[in-house]
Amino acid sequence: MQSRRRWENSLEDGPSARALRKIVGNYLSEEHRGRRGSGCLVASLSCDIARQSPAVRRAFTVEIEGIFELLAPLMPGRTNSQRSAAATAAFEATSDLLP
């Protein structure tokens, strides 16, 4: 996913509050929201994934899990489990903001 690659580039200097601000800023930017054809695949495809083959659903799940793993070190929490839960919640919340 294009967003994930961009996010990975934001983390070149390691996890930080600055990296998180950059990721969120890019994800919620007017430019990203306005590109329906190349914006967020999760927001665009999530409703259709359930009707796809098991192989497609698994590939989608693997990609989403990778996004959560990427975001987790940037999240507050004392344990990996807490940070993972925060990453999931943050991603779901921002995905709901996009048209």
FINU-519034 format. One record per residue (C-alpha): residue number from 1; x, y, z. Coordinates in steps of 0.1 Angstrom, whole numbers, plus 5000, padded with zeros to 4 digits. Each point is the difference from the previous one (the first is absolute). Layout:
BEGIN
{NUM,{X,Y,Z}}
...
# end
This chain:
BEGIN
{1,{5000,5000,5000}}
{2,{5013,5034,4991}}
{3,{4991,5015,5034}}
{4,{5019,4974,5018}}
{5,{5031,5006,4979}}
{6,{4997,5037,5008}}
{7,{4996,4993,5037}}
{8,{5031,4977,4999}}
{9,{5019,5030,4986}}
{10,{4988,5021,5029}}
{11,{5016,4975,5024}}
{12,{5035,5001,4984}}
{13,{5013,5018,5032}}
{14,{4981,4976,5023}}
{15,{4967,5002,5018}}
{16,{4993,5035,5014}}
{17,{4971,5024,5006}}
{18,{5012,5019,4969}}
{19,{4997,4969,4979}}
{20,{4965,4994,5013}}
{21,{4990,5036,4993}}
{22,{5013,4997,4964}}
{23,{4982,4967,4994}}
{24,{4967,5013,5014}}
{25,{5004,5033,4981}}
{26,{5006,4983,4967}}
{27,{4972,4975,5005}}
{28,{4974,5027,5009}}
{29,{5013,5026,4975}}
{30,{4975,5015,4975}}
{31,{5022,4986,4972}}
{32,{4998,4965,5013}}
{33,{4963,5002,5007}}
{34,{4993,5015,4966}}
{35,{5016,4973,4980}}
{36,{4973,4974,4999}}
{37,{5018,4978,4975}}
{38,{5033,4999,5019}}
{39,{4990,5009,5035}}
{40,{4994,4976,5029}}
{41,{4994,4965,4988}}
{42,{4987,4989,5033}}
{43,{4972,5027,4999}}
{44,{4993,4991,4964}}
{45,{5000,4962,5002}}
{46,{4992,4990,5035}}
{47,{4963,4994,4993}}
{48,{5008,4978,4969}}
{49,{5027,4979,5016}}
{50,{4975,4978,5018}}
{51,{4986,4988,4967}}
{52,{5034,4991,4986}}
{53,{5018,4966,4999}}
{54,{5019,4988,5030}}
{55,{5033,5008,4983}}
{56,{4990,5036,4994}}
{57,{4987,5004,5035}}
{58,{5032,4986,5014}}
{59,{5022,5023,4979}}
{60,{4980,5030,5012}}
{61,{5002,4988,5036}}
{62,{5038,4996,4998}}
{63,{5003,5035,4986}}
{64,{4978,5015,5027}}
{65,{5020,4981,5027}}
{66,{5032,5015,4985}}
{67,{4985,5035,5004}}
{68,{4992,4993,5036}}
{69,{5035,4987,5006}}
{70,{5014,5031,4984}}
{71,{4979,5023,5021}}
{72,{5003,4982,5034}}
{73,{5034,5013,5010}}
{74,{4987,5036,4995}}
{75,{4971,4995,5024}}
{76,{4998,5006,5037}}
{77,{4999,4971,5024}}
{78,{5023,4980,5023}}
{79,{4997,4967,4982}}
{80,{5001,4988,4965}}
{81,{4964,4989,5004}}
{82,{4989,5034,5011}}
{83,{5018,5017,4971}}
{84,{4986,4975,4975}}
{85,{4965,5007,5013}}
{86,{5006,5037,4997}}
{87,{5013,4997,4965}}
{88,{4969,4980,4990}}
{89,{4976,5025,5015}}
{90,{5019,5030,4985}}
{91,{4999,4985,4965}}
{92,{4964,4991,5002}}
{93,{4991,5034,5013}}
{94,{5018,5019,4972}}
{95,{4987,4976,4974}}
{96,{4965,5010,5010}}
{97,{5008,5036,4994}}
{98,{5007,4995,4963}}
{99,{4971,5001,4974}}
# end
